[in-house]
Protein backbone atom coordinates (compact mmCIF):
# COMPACT_ATOMS: atom_id res chain seq x y z
CA UNK A 1 0.00 0.00 0.00
CA UNK A 2 1.27 3.43 -0.97
CA UNK A 3 0.08 6.96 -0.27
CA UNK A 4 1.34 9.53 -2.79
CA UNK A 5 2.21 12.85 -1.16
CA UNK A 6 0.63 14.65 -4.06
CA UNK A 7 -0.93 18.06 -4.13
CA UNK A 8 0.50 21.39 -3.09
CA UNK A 9 3.75 21.86 -1.19
CA UNK A 10 4.25 25.31 0.31
CA UNK A 11 7.62 26.85 -0.52
CA UNK A 12 9.06 29.62 1.67
CA UNK A 13 12.44 31.42 1.58
CA UNK A 14 14.87 31.06 4.48
CA UNK A 15 17.53 33.45 3.15
CA UNK A 16 15.81 36.29 1.30
CA UNK A 17 12.57 36.82 3.19
CA UNK A 18 11.35 39.30 0.60
CA UNK A 19 10.61 36.41 -1.77
CA UNK A 20 6.87 35.65 -1.47
CA UNK A 21 5.59 32.24 -0.42
CA UNK A 22 4.02 30.06 -3.08
CA UNK A 23 2.90 26.50 -3.77
CA UNK A 24 4.50 23.87 -5.99
CA UNK A 25 3.48 20.38 -7.15
CA UNK A 26 6.25 17.79 -7.54
CA UNK A 27 8.01 16.60 -9.61
CA UNK A 28 9.29 20.07 -10.44
CA UNK A 29 12.05 22.60 -9.91
CA UNK A 30 11.55 25.16 -7.14
CA UNK A 31 11.88 27.85 -9.79
CA UNK A 32 8.45 26.85 -11.12
CA UNK A 33 6.89 28.54 -8.08
CA UNK A 34 9.37 31.40 -7.60
CA UNK A 35 9.58 34.87 -9.19
CA UNK A 36 11.03 34.90 -12.71
CA UNK A 37 13.82 37.31 -11.78
CA UNK A 38 15.45 34.59 -9.60
CA UNK A 39 17.98 32.64 -11.67
CA UNK A 40 18.66 28.96 -11.03
CA UNK A 41 22.08 29.95 -9.66
CA UNK A 42 20.50 32.41 -7.23
CA UNK A 43 18.00 29.78 -6.07
CA UNK A 44 20.82 27.28 -5.46
CA UNK A 45 22.72 29.81 -3.35
CA UNK A 46 19.78 30.37 -1.00
CA UNK A 47 17.99 28.18 1.56
CA UNK A 48 14.37 27.05 1.17
CA UNK A 49 11.61 25.49 3.26
CA UNK A 50 9.03 23.08 1.81
CA UNK A 51 5.97 21.98 3.76
CA UNK A 52 3.21 19.46 3.04
CA UNK A 53 0.34 18.30 5.27
CA UNK A 54 -1.29 14.87 5.03
CA UNK A 55 -3.83 12.81 6.93
CA UNK A 56 -3.51 9.29 8.38
CA UNK A 57 -6.46 7.29 9.65
CA UNK A 58 -6.56 4.50 12.21
CA UNK A 59 -6.15 1.77 9.59
CA UNK A 60 -2.95 3.37 8.25
CA UNK A 61 -1.46 3.42 11.74
CA UNK A 62 -2.13 -0.32 11.96
CA UNK A 63 0.91 -0.94 9.74
CA UNK A 64 4.12 -1.76 11.59
CA UNK A 65 6.28 0.35 9.28
CA UNK A 66 5.54 3.52 7.31
CA UNK A 67 8.41 4.37 5.00
CA UNK A 68 8.80 7.90 3.71
CA UNK A 69 10.34 7.58 0.24
CA UNK A 70 12.00 10.59 -1.40
CA UNK A 71 13.52 10.25 -4.85
CA UNK A 72 15.11 12.73 -7.20
CA UNK A 73 16.68 15.11 -4.66
CA UNK A 74 20.13 16.15 -5.87
CA UNK A 75 20.90 18.95 -3.41
CA UNK A 76 21.51 18.81 0.34
CA UNK A 77 18.30 18.79 2.36
CA UNK A 78 17.05 18.00 5.84
CA UNK A 79 13.72 16.21 6.25
CA UNK A 80 11.43 16.73 9.24
CA UNK A 81 8.23 14.96 10.26
CA UNK A 82 5.95 16.77 12.70
CA UNK A 83 8.82 19.05 13.66
CA UNK A 84 11.42 16.31 14.26
CA UNK A 85 14.45 15.89 12.00
CA UNK A 86 14.39 12.30 10.69
CA UNK A 87 16.96 12.12 7.86
CA UNK A 88 19.29 14.01 5.56
CA UNK A 89 19.43 13.94 1.79
CA UNK A 90 23.14 14.41 1.15
CA UNK A 91 22.97 14.40 -2.69
CA UNK A 92 24.96 11.12 -2.85
CA UNK A 93 21.89 9.09 -3.78
CA UNK A 94 18.74 9.69 -5.78
CA UNK A 95 16.59 7.70 -3.30
CA UNK A 96 16.10 8.08 0.45
CA UNK A 97 13.93 5.94 2.73
CA UNK A 98 13.05 6.38 6.40
CA UNK A 99 10.57 4.58 8.66
CA UNK A 100 8.53 7.46 10.11
CA UNK A 101 6.00 5.30 11.99
CA UNK A 102 7.32 6.54 15.40
CA UNK A 103 6.83 10.18 14.35
CA UNK A 104 3.29 10.21 12.89
CA UNK A 105 -0.13 10.30 14.50
CA UNK A 106 -3.76 9.77 13.62
CA UNK A 107 -5.18 12.79 11.86
CA UNK A 108 -3.04 15.63 10.56
CA UNK A 109 0.70 15.29 9.99
CA UNK A 110 3.33 17.51 8.42
CA UNK A 111 6.44 16.82 6.34
CA UNK A 112 9.08 19.52 5.84
CA UNK A 113 12.02 19.48 3.45
CA UNK A 114 14.67 22.15 4.07
CA UNK A 115 17.21 22.85 1.34
CA UNK A 116 20.16 24.07 3.40
CA UNK A 117 23.87 24.74 3.12
CA UNK A 118 25.73 21.59 4.09
CA UNK A 119 28.31 23.37 6.23
CA UNK A 120 25.86 23.94 9.09
CA UNK A 121 27.22 21.96 12.06
CA UNK A 122 23.78 21.41 13.60
CA UNK A 123 22.58 19.16 10.82
CA UNK A 124 21.98 15.48 11.46
CA UNK A 125 24.90 13.17 10.85
CA UNK A 126 23.97 10.00 8.97
CA UNK A 127 26.03 6.81 9.27
CA UNK A 128 27.92 5.74 6.17
CA UNK A 129 25.98 3.45 3.85
CA UNK A 130 25.88 2.07 0.32
CA UNK A 131 22.89 3.96 -1.06
CA UNK A 132 20.71 2.74 -3.86
CA UNK A 133 21.32 4.93 -6.89
CA UNK A 134 18.95 4.46 -9.80
CA UNK A 135 18.51 6.42 -13.01
CA UNK A 136 15.45 8.55 -12.36
CA UNK A 137 13.69 11.37 -14.11
CA UNK A 138 15.62 14.56 -13.49
CA UNK A 139 18.83 12.72 -12.60
CA UNK A 140 20.79 15.09 -14.85
CA UNK A 141 18.99 18.14 -13.48
CA UNK A 142 21.12 20.76 -11.78
CA UNK A 143 18.09 22.80 -10.74
CA UNK A 144 17.01 22.65 -7.10
CA UNK A 145 13.83 20.62 -6.78
CA UNK A 146 12.31 17.19 -6.24
CA UNK A 147 12.15 15.13 -9.42
CA UNK A 148 9.92 12.26 -8.28
CA UNK A 149 6.65 12.49 -6.38
CA UNK A 150 7.27 11.69 -2.69
CA UNK A 151 5.16 8.90 -1.19
CA UNK A 152 4.55 6.77 1.89
CA UNK A 153 5.06 3.01 1.69
CA UNK A 154 3.07 1.02 4.26
CA UNK A 155 4.60 -2.29 5.40
CA UNK A 156 2.71 -4.75 7.59
CA UNK A 157 5.08 -7.70 8.12
CA UNK A 158 8.59 -7.38 6.62
CA UNK A 159 10.57 -4.42 5.31
CA UNK A 160 13.03 -4.92 2.47
CA UNK A 161 16.34 -3.41 3.62
CA UNK A 162 19.05 -4.60 1.24
CA UNK A 163 19.49 -6.39 -2.09
CA UNK A 164 22.67 -8.14 -3.20
CA UNK A 165 23.23 -9.58 -6.67
CA UNK A 166 26.05 -11.86 -7.77
CA UNK A 167 27.09 -12.94 -11.27
CA UNK A 168 28.72 -16.39 -11.40
CA UNK A 169 30.33 -16.93 -14.80
CA UNK A 170 31.15 -20.42 -16.08
CA UNK A 171 34.35 -21.14 -18.05
CA UNK A 172 32.36 -23.11 -20.65
CA UNK A 173 29.85 -20.29 -21.18
CA UNK A 174 26.73 -18.93 -19.55
CA UNK A 175 26.32 -17.62 -16.04
CA UNK A 176 24.21 -17.83 -12.93
CA UNK A 177 22.60 -14.73 -11.46
CA UNK A 178 22.04 -14.90 -7.69
CA UNK A 179 19.73 -12.50 -5.87
CA UNK A 180 19.69 -12.13 -2.08
CA UNK A 181 16.90 -10.17 -0.43
CA UNK A 182 17.50 -8.99 3.13
CA UNK A 183 14.60 -7.88 5.28
CA UNK A 184 13.57 -6.77 8.77
CA UNK A 185 10.62 -8.54 10.38
CA UNK A 186 7.95 -6.57 12.24
CA UNK A 187 5.16 -9.12 12.67
CA UNK A 188 4.64 -12.80 11.72
CA UNK A 189 2.62 -13.81 8.68
CA UNK A 190 2.50 -15.99 5.56
CA UNK A 191 4.60 -13.88 3.20
CA UNK A 192 6.33 -14.67 -0.08
CA UNK A 193 8.75 -12.62 -2.16
CA UNK A 194 8.43 -12.34 -5.93
CA UNK A 195 11.69 -12.11 -7.89
CA UNK A 196 11.55 -11.73 -11.68
CA UNK A 197 14.58 -11.76 -13.99
CA UNK A 198 15.13 -12.66 -17.65
CA UNK A 199 11.46 -13.54 -18.15
CA UNK A 200 11.25 -15.93 -15.19
CA UNK A 201 9.53 -15.31 -11.85
CA UNK A 202 10.21 -17.12 -8.59
CA UNK A 203 7.79 -17.03 -5.66
CA UNK A 204 9.92 -17.48 -2.54
CA UNK A 205 8.34 -18.26 0.86
CA UNK A 206 9.76 -15.99 3.56
CA UNK A 207 11.00 -17.62 6.76
CA UNK A 208 10.26 -15.12 9.52
CA UNK A 209 13.03 -16.67 11.64
CA UNK A 210 15.63 -15.63 9.06
CA UNK A 211 16.53 -12.26 7.61
CA UNK A 212 17.10 -13.15 3.97
CA UNK A 213 15.77 -15.13 1.04
CA UNK A 214 17.59 -16.04 -2.19
CA UNK A 215 16.84 -16.79 -5.84
CA UNK A 216 19.16 -18.27 -8.49
CA UNK A 217 18.69 -17.78 -12.24
CA UNK A 218 20.54 -19.78 -14.89
CA UNK A 219 21.35 -17.93 -18.15
CA UNK A 220 22.71 -20.11 -20.94
CA UNK A 221 23.28 -17.24 -23.40
CA UNK A 222 23.54 -13.95 -21.47
CA UNK A 223 23.56 -10.78 -23.54
CA UNK A 224 26.76 -8.88 -22.70
CA UNK A 225 26.58 -6.27 -25.48
CA UNK A 226 27.21 -2.65 -24.54
CA UNK A 227 23.58 -1.52 -24.49
CA UNK A 228 22.01 -4.67 -23.04
CA UNK A 229 20.18 -4.08 -19.76
CA UNK A 230 18.23 -6.69 -17.82
CA UNK A 231 15.52 -5.72 -15.33
CA UNK A 232 15.39 -7.26 -11.87
CA UNK A 233 11.87 -6.91 -10.45
CA UNK A 234 11.31 -7.51 -6.74
CA UNK A 235 8.06 -7.47 -4.76
CA UNK A 236 7.79 -8.11 -1.02
CA UNK A 237 4.88 -7.29 1.31
CA UNK A 238 3.62 -4.47 -0.90
CA UNK A 239 7.07 -3.08 -1.67
CA UNK A 240 8.06 -3.08 -5.32
CA UNK A 241 11.41 -2.26 -6.89
CA UNK A 242 12.88 -2.47 -10.39
CA UNK A 243 16.67 -2.51 -10.78
CA UNK A 244 18.57 -2.23 -14.09
CA UNK A 245 21.26 -4.92 -14.30
CA UNK A 246 24.22 -5.12 -16.67
CA UNK A 247 25.62 -8.62 -17.21
CA UNK A 248 29.38 -8.70 -17.66
CA UNK A 249 32.18 -11.02 -16.44
CA UNK A 250 33.96 -7.96 -15.02
CA UNK A 251 31.10 -7.26 -12.58
CA UNK A 252 30.78 -9.91 -9.88
CA UNK A 253 28.59 -8.43 -7.14
CA UNK A 254 26.39 -5.40 -6.56
CA UNK A 255 24.91 -4.13 -3.31
CA UNK A 256 21.79 -1.98 -3.10
CA UNK A 257 20.97 -0.49 0.30
CA UNK A 258 17.33 0.53 0.64
CA UNK A 259 17.70 2.45 3.91
N, C-alpha and C positions, 0 to 999 in steps of 0.2 A: 504494500500500500504506500502510495506517495501523495504528498500534498504540495502542489506547486505554489511557490511564494510569488504568485503573479499579482498583477495590479500595480498601483502606484507606490513608488518609494520616494519619500521626501528627501531632497538634497539641500543641505545648508552649508554655507562657507564657515570654515574655522580660522582662516587667515584674514581675508579681506571681508569684513562684515558688511560692507556696502553692497556686496553682491546679493540680490534678492533670492529668497527661497523659491524652490520650484519642485515639480514632481517629474519623475522619470520612470519608464517601464523598461525592464531588462528583458533581453540582451540589448545593450546600447552603450555608447560612450556618454560620459557625464556632460560633455559639451552639447548634447542634444537638448538639455534642459537649462543651459546657461546662456547668458547674454552673448551675442555674436561677436562683440569686441574682444572677448577672451580667447586668445589663441590656445592651441593644444599645449604648447610649451608653458604658457602662463598657468594653465590648469594643473599641469604636472608639478609645478613649483609650489603650489598651495596645498592646504589640507582641507579635507571635505568630510562631511558627516551625512551618512545615509540612514534612513529609518523606515521600517516597515512593520505594521501591526497585523497580527493574525489571531484567529480564534482556534482553540482546541476544546473538544467536548470530552465527556467522561469516557466514551469508547476509545478515543485516541490515546488517552492517558493509561488505558489498559495494556498498551504495548510496553514491553520491557525496555526497549531501546528506541529512541527517536533521533536519527542521524540528521544533522543539518549538513547538506551537501552544497558546496560552493564551487563552481567551475568557471574557468575563464577570467580569473583575476590575475593580472600580470604586473601589479604594482603593490607595494607594501600596504597592508591593511590590518587593522585590529577588528575582531568581531566580538560583539557583546550580545547577550541574551538577557532580557529583563534587567539591564544595568550591570551585569557581571561579565567581565572579559573571559571568553571561553577558548579562543584560539587566535593565532596570527596567520595571515597569508603573507609569506615572505618572498613571493614571486619566483620561488624555485620550482613550483609545481603548478599545473593548471587546474588541479582538483584538490579540495580540502574537505575533510569529513570530521565531524565531532558529534558525539552522543550528548544531546542537550536535555535528555530526559530529567536529570536532576534540577534543571534550571527553569522548567516551564510549569505552568499551572492551568487548571481548568478556566476557561474563559479567555480574556484578552492577554496577549503576549506581545513582546516587542523585540525585534532584531535590529541591531545597529551595526553598520560597517563604516569604520573610520579610516579613510586614506590619510596616512600620516607619514612624517619623515622618519626613517628607520633609525636615526641616531638617538632618538629619545630613550633615555636609560630606564624609564618607568614601564616600558612595554613588556609584555609577557615574553619569557624565554621558552622556546619549544625545544624538546630534546631532539637530537639528530635522528633522522629517519631516511628511508629510501622511498621517496614519494612516488606515487603513480603519475606519470606524465603521459597524457594522451593528446593526439592532434585534435584540437577542438576549434569550433568556429571562433575567429578572432584571435587565434594563436599568434598570428603575425602582427596583431594590432599593437601599436605603441601608444594609442590614446588611453587615457585613464577611463576605466569603466568595468562593467561585468558582462562577459560575452556569452554566458549561458544563464538560463533562468534558474535561480536558486530554488531548492525544494527540500522538503522533509521526507525522509525515508523511515517508515515505521517497521520495526523488527520485533516479532513476537517471541521467537525461540532462540535462534542463533544468528550472530552477526559475522559476516565475512570480513576478515581482518587483513589477509595477506594471500597472495597468489604467487606460486613459484612454477616456472616452466623449465623443462630440461629437454634438450635435443640429444638423442643418442644415435650417433651415425655408425652404420655397419661398414666394414671394409669391402664387403661384396656388393654394396649398394643398398639404398633405402635407409630409412631411419625410424626411430621410435620417438614419439613426442609425449612426454610425461607432464601431467598437470597435477599439482598439489594445491588443494584449497585448505586454508587455515581459518578457523572460526573460534568465536567466543560464545559459550553457551549461557543463556539467561534462564531458560525454563525448559523442562523435558517435553518431548513430543515426537510424533512420527514424522520425520523430515527427510527429504531426499534432495540431493543436489543434481542439477542438470548441467552437463558439460558437453558442448557441441564443438566439433572441430573437423574440418575436411569432409563435411557432409554426413558425419556420424554423430549420434547423440547417445551419451551414457546417462542413465538414471542411477545415482549412487546413494544408497541408504546411508544416513548420517548416524554414527554411533555417538551418542551424547556423552559417553565416558571418555572419548578421545577429543582431540582438538584439530584433526585434519582428516581429509578424505582425498583419494587419489584416483586418477584416470590415466590409462595408457593407450595411445593411438599408434597403430602401425601404418606407415606410409611406404609403399613399395616403390613409388616413382615421385618423390617430392619435387616440386617446382622450385628451383633455386635461382631462376632468372632475376635480373636486377629489379624489375617492377612487380614481382610476384608477392602478394600479401595474402596470408591466410587470416581468417577471423576466428578467434576463440571466444565462444559465447558461454557465459556462466550465469546460472540462476540458482539462488538459494534463499528460501524463506522470504520471498518477495523482492529480494535484491537482484538486480540484473546488471550485467557488465559485459561489454564487448571490447576485446583487446586485439589490435592488429599485430600479427606475428610474421616475422621474416624467417624463413628456413634457410640456414646456411651452416656448413660444417665449422665455420669460424666462431659461431655463437652457440655456446653450450647451455648456459642457464640465464634466466631472467627473473628478477624479483620485482613484484608490484605490491607496494604497501598501500593499503586502503584506509589508513588512519593518519 
